Amino acid sequence: MIPTQKQITTFNTCGVVAIPDVIPKEQLKTMGEAVDLAVALRSVGDNRSLDKMSSYEQSFTQCINLWETDIAVRKFTFNSDLAELSAALLGVEKTRIWHDQALYKKSGGRNTDPHQDLPFWPISGQDHITAWIPFNGSKIGGGAMSYLGGSHQSGIKKFGDITGETAPFDYLSHPATKNLTPITIETDPGTVVFHHSLTVHWADSNLSSEARRVYCIIYFPDGCTYSKPWPHLIPDRRQMKLGEAYAGDLNPVTWPASKTLPNTPFGKPPTTGFE
Ligand SMILES: O=C(O)CCC(=O)C(=O)O
């Protein structure tokens, strides 16, 4: 699926674009059920109520790299429409997956604090992209996301703490970003919102009675390397050396799409999923 020129321009200008009708209704339902199951399995034994969770967990239940352990999720993660849209928005020929993640904001869950993604990631380059997929669409009051339009080009690259343990970084008062306009995006199911790794973004709290069910896939241009000594699951689990390229089974190619699904990294069988 190829973005329109207008969608590419919006992404380049605002650092975010919502593309409607990317995922057909039936596929969205199947995928949502698969991610629900994978999240439930990762959360087995955790019966804590929201008030017993850390302030980070009160923003969302985060499950990373579901594609590695769940075959049903993996089929969707390597969905060629999403990969092609992401590569075209970045304007690159070849991309790989950084990681996927479910971000389920429980009913009553707190907001997600403002941040940029790239300062959290030890990866080279300035252009990486997240496909943010809300299975039920997203509405204000239900964990909808807001973005500071154009902040990816503002020159700012600041770590915004999202643990809730220190005060959030105040991008709205910073000289580089204070004049930018926040854009809150509500979506219908099937819409995917793509944001740039330097775009400042946050989400509102979930005042609805249902969980906000979101799945994300993060892509980077082929050739990006391990850029800074910074604790992070992706380089740490294979003891990478600084400057080494992210590649191989742990960061498979997403675009051009392959006809076969990538291997299970580390050779472990998937734990869940239905063929
Ligand atoms: O969904 C959220 O609450 C936050 C999402 C986010 O920070 C991201 O996708 O980078």
The ligand as an SDF file (V2000), in Angstrom:
LIG
                    3D

 10  9  0  0  0  0  0  0  0  0999 V2000
    0.2050    4.5690   23.2970 O   0  0  0  0  0  0  0  0  0  0  0  0
    0.7260    5.2870   24.1490 C   0  0  0  0  0  0  0  0  0  0  0  0
    0.1490    5.5950   25.1870 O   0  0  0  0  0  0  0  0  0  0  0  0
    2.1150    5.7750   23.9240 C   0  0  0  0  0  0  0  0  0  0  0  0
    2.6350    5.3710   22.5880 C   0  0  0  0  0  0  0  0  0  0  0  0
    4.0250    5.7550   22.3420 C   0  0  0  0  0  0  0  0  0  0  0  0
    4.6570    6.4310   23.1240 O   0  0  0  0  0  0  0  0  0  0  0  0
    4.6610    5.3090   21.1180 C   0  0  0  0  0  0  0  0  0  0  0  0
    4.0630    4.5610   20.3370 O   0  0  0  0  0  0  0  0  0  0  0  0
    5.8260    5.7020   20.8750 O   0  0  0  0  0  0  0  0  0  0  0  0
  1  2  2  0
  2  3  1  0
  2  4  1  0
  4  5  1  0
  5  6  1  0
  6  7  2  0
  6  8  1  0
  8  9  2  0
  8 10  1  0
M  END
$$$$
